[in-house]
Amino acid sequence: MADQSTDADVPGEEAARAALQLQVEAEDYAVFFERTVPLLDISFVASHGRLLLGRSRTSYYVCHPAANRWLVLPPPPIPPTSDTASGHHYDLDAATGRVSFTVVLLVRARRRRLLVGTFSSATGRWDTTHPPGAQGAARRLGAASPGIRVGTCFYWLSRRRGHVVRYDAARGRASVVRDPPEAEGSKGRLWRSLGSAGGRLRLCAFDIRDEESANMLPHDGVEGVHGVWAMDAAGAWRRVHEAVVDDLSAYYFNMLWGHEMALDFAGACSDSIFVNKNQWLLRYNLVSGDKVKLTSLHRDNGKLAALYHRVRVFPLYRSG
């Protein structure tokens, strides 16, 4: 049985080293998801490399799924809420094997001010700041995606459609980035997903075209458009892929069947994305257009499928 001790009684950096021993013989990640997640009652809110950041109602956990290990952090300055944007990253010293990590939280304070909480494994404590000029980011808090770190910045999809919240940790500044435009002729954006590939931020979207958008009855003539964008060094979106999915059907009140929802994550491959189509996980090759069925996500298909629906495991960790 994999080790499931929390090492919660060991303070600061010593706890980080004890809990995040990357030399530990790897276990099947399914052991972690099936045993640890229900035990801690956590949801995953960020990922970086081999480590995940989990959140319960009151605490944060840095998790190493391959070794079935986790570390509970001290209480954050403000308890987690549905609007809290959470991110993390770690550094591994190749010579010593020592791990250091940072956790970043963005919370809306009173009068549309933004509170940033930062935890460092080097100090074992939280520090808080109020970045200036962050009213726009504060208004759009409400993360609709896991935190993604690229360079010195953390990014989250906002639940207020059309926007991405950005926090530059090096400059201590928060701002807002607009989503890429919808596909030509689009009647609306059904889905969006945020990740990173090749060291660049990536956004996947699925837009809908409908020749009879006002028709509430079952009808044909509906198609989806996969769009994939990467952010360049200047902070502008550059489209790297677009493809039409034309085997969609519209049912009563515009309910769709056959649409594909991209599940992007940190450190993904540049030439492929993962999509959920009718509760099946597919790998979609952006170069060849091939789609390979990987696994079923139906609720009655075992513990991993149930965990996917509960905490969205696959876009955070599984690489197929």
VENRAJO-V498806 format. One record per backbone hydrogen bond with DSSP energy under -1.0 kcal/mol. NH is the residue of the N-H (numbers start at 0). CO is the residue of the C=O. Records with the same first field share a line. If there is no record, write none. Layout:
# VENRAJO-V498806
NH->CO  CO
This chain:
# VENRAJO-V498806
9->6
14->10
15->11
16->12
17->13
18->14
19->15
21->19
23->20
26->65
30->27
32->28
33->29
34->30
35->31
36->31
38->34
39->35
40->36
41->36
42->54
44->52
45->52
46->146
47->50
50->47
51->62
52->45
53->60
54->42
55->58
60->53
61->70
62->51
63->68
66->63
67->64
68->63
70->61
72->59
83->80
84->105
86->103
88->101
90->99
92->97
96->92
99->90
101->88
102->118
103->86
104->116
105->84
106->114
108->112
112->109
114->106
115->128
116->104
117->126
118->102
119->124
120->100
123->119
126->117
128->115
137->133
138->134
139->135
140->137
143->156
146->44
147->154
149->152
152->149
153->166
154->147
155->164
157->162
158->141
160->158
163->176
164->155
165->174
166->153
167->172
168->151
171->167
172->167
174->165
176->163
178->161
185->182
186->207
189->205
190->205
192->203
194->201
195->264
196->199
199->196
201->194
202->228
203->192
204->226
205->190
206->224
207->187
208->222
210->220
214->211
218->249
222->208
223->244
224->206
225->242
226->204
227->240
228->202
229->237
230->200
231->235
234->231
237->229
239->227
240->227
242->225
244->223
248->256
249->218
250->254
252->215
253->250
254->251
256->248
260->275
262->273
267->195  264
272->283
274->281
275->260
276->279
280->294
281->274
282->291
283->272
284->289
285->270
288->284
291->282
293->280
294->280
296->278
300->297
305->301
306->302
307->303
308->304
309->305
310->306
311->307
315->312
316->312
